[in-house]
Amino acid sequence: MNILAIDFETANNNPASICSVGTAMMEDGAVEEKYYSLIRPEANVSRFLPWNIRIHGITPADVKDAPDFRTVYRELLPQFDNALIAAHNARFDMGCLKAACLNCGLPVPVIRWFDTVELSRHVFPQLPHHRLNDMCDYLQIELNHHNAQSDACGCLMIAAHVMNLTGIYDPEEMLAACRTRIHTL
């Protein structure tokens, strides 16, 4: 089974306001595919808040000519096939995916997912924080934090490090051994 790490950035505090997405796929233990796209948020959620811009650096001008979520959704769907989805602070990312689908009238994909924050807390309980940047620093993973592509790769590399640490390379077996739940969207 493949692991697909995904990360979304949003224009504002509405989870449907996705303005970028990044994914990274691990297949047979190697990172095989990477995907990144800016996204033009739907008109009803398109207001960019200064706070969000400060976090990820994406402005309305950056997404003016970007594809809309419907277009990007069609590109993401095939990546979900035969993949276990991973995200760091996954409830946020899964909430964005669901909200954007509902906002656009698209079917919410049925996917199985896990949270690398939960995984990190179980495997590295001695660390004071388990934020993505902290975990990447600890594991010496290169990260351009809040770039969706880099965040997805960082998330995927956390899972890869845990696989190497445990010696368990089947994602579901590794998660079970690390007491990390698999959820369904």
C-alpha positions in Angstrom: 0.0 0.0 0.0 1.2 3.5 -0.9 1.3 6.4 1.5 0.1 9.7 0.1 1.0 12.7 2.2 -1.1 15.8 1.6 -1.0 19.4 2.9 -3.4 22.3 2.2 -2.9 26.1 2.8 -6.0 28.3 3.1 -6.8 31.9 2.3 -8.6 32.5 5.6 -10.1 30.6 8.5 -12.8 29.0 6.3 -11.5 25.4 5.6 -13.0 25.6 2.1 -10.7 28.5 1.2 -7.9 26.3 -0.1 -5.3 28.3 -2.0 -2.6 25.6 -2.4 -2.1 21.9 -2.1 1.0 19.7 -2.1 1.2 15.9 -2.1 4.1 13.4 -1.9 3.6 9.7 -2.6 5.7 6.8 -1.1 5.5 3.7 -3.2 7.5 0.6 -2.2 9.5 2.7 0.2 10.6 5.4 -2.2 9.1 8.8 -2.9 7.7 8.4 -6.3 5.4 11.3 -7.1 5.1 14.9 -6.0 2.3 17.3 -6.8 1.8 21.0 -6.1 -0.7 23.5 -7.3 -1.9 26.9 -6.3 -5.7 27.1 -6.2 -8.0 30.0 -6.8 -10.5 29.8 -3.9 -14.2 29.9 -4.8 -15.7 33.4 -4.8 -17.6 32.8 -1.6 -14.4 32.0 0.4 -11.8 33.9 -1.6 -11.0 36.7 0.9 -7.3 36.4 1.9 -6.6 37.4 5.5 -3.3 39.1 6.3 -2.6 36.5 9.0 -2.8 33.6 6.4 -0.7 35.5 3.9 2.0 36.0 6.6 2.0 32.3 7.3 2.3 30.9 3.7 3.1 34.0 1.6 0.3 33.3 -1.0 -1.6 36.4 -2.1 -4.7 36.9 -4.2 -2.4 38.0 -7.1 -0.6 34.6 -6.9 -3.8 32.6 -7.4 -5.6 35.0 -9.9 -4.8 32.6 -12.8 -4.6 29.4 -10.8 -6.9 26.5 -11.4 -10.0 26.3 -9.2 -10.6 23.5 -6.7 -12.8 21.5 -9.1 -9.9 21.2 -11.6 -7.3 20.3 -8.9 -9.8 17.8 -7.4 -9.8 15.9 -10.7 -6.0 15.7 -10.5 -6.0 14.6 -6.9 -8.6 11.8 -7.1 -6.3 9.3 -8.9 -3.6 9.9 -6.3 -6.1 8.6 -3.6 -6.4 5.2 -5.3 -4.7 2.4 -3.3 -3.2 5.0 -0.9 -3.3 5.6 2.8 -3.4 9.3 3.3 -1.1 11.0 5.8 -1.1 14.6 7.0 0.5 16.4 9.9 -2.4 17.8 12.0 -4.6 15.8 9.7 -7.9 16.9 11.1 -7.2 20.3 9.6 -6.3 18.9 6.1 -9.1 16.4 6.0 -11.5 19.2 7.1 -10.2 21.4 4.2 -10.7 18.6 1.7 -14.2 17.9 2.9 -15.2 21.6 3.2 -13.9 22.4 -0.3 -15.7 19.4 -1.8 -19.0 20.4 -0.1 -18.5 24.1 -1.1 -18.1 23.1 -4.7 -20.8 20.4 -4.8 -18.2 17.6 -5.4 -18.4 14.2 -3.7 -16.2 13.9 -0.7 -13.8 11.1 -1.5 -13.8 8.0 0.8 -10.3 7.8 2.0 -8.4 6.3 4.9 -6.0 8.6 6.7 -3.7 8.9 9.7 -2.1 11.8 11.5 1.7 12.1 11.7 1.3 14.3 14.8 -0.3 11.4 16.6 2.4 9.0 15.2 5.1 11.4 16.4 3.7 11.7 19.9 3.6 7.9 20.3 7.1 7.3 18.8 8.9 10.4 20.2 7.1 11.1 23.5 10.3 12.7 25.0 10.0 15.7 22.6 8.3 18.8 24.1 6.6 19.6 20.8 5.4 17.6 17.8 4.7 20.4 15.3 5.8 19.7 11.7 8.8 22.1 11.9 9.9 20.7 15.2 9.7 17.1 14.0 11.6 17.9 10.8 14.3 19.7 12.8 14.6 16.7 15.1 14.7 14.1 12.3 16.9 16.4 10.1 14.3 16.6 7.3 14.6 19.6 5.0 11.5 21.8 5.3 10.3 25.0 3.8 7.5 25.3 6.3 4.0 26.3 5.1 4.9 25.5 1.5 2.3 22.8 0.8 4.7 20.7 -1.2 7.4 20.9 1.3 5.0 20.2 4.2 3.7 17.1 2.4 7.2 15.8 1.8 8.1 16.5 5.5 5.1 14.6 6.7 5.9 11.7 4.4 9.5 11.6 5.6 8.3 11.4 9.2 6.4 8.3 8.3 9.5 6.9 6.5 11.7 7.6 9.5 9.3 5.7 11.8 9.3 2.8 9.3 13.1 2.7 9.4 13.1 3.1 13.2 10.6 0.2 13.7 11.8 -1.9 10.8 8.1 -2.3 9.8 7.6 -1.3 6.2 3.9 -2.1 5.8 2.1 1.2 6.7 -0.8 -0.4 8.4 1.4 -2.7 10.5 3.7 0.2 11.4 0.7 2.3 12.5 -0.7 -0.6 14.6 2.6 -1.2 16.3 2.9 2.6 17.0 -0.7 2.7 18.4 -1.7 5.3 15.7 -5.3 5.1 14.4 -6.4 5.0 10.8 -9.5 7.1 10.2 -12.0 7.3 7.3 -13.2 10.4 5.7 
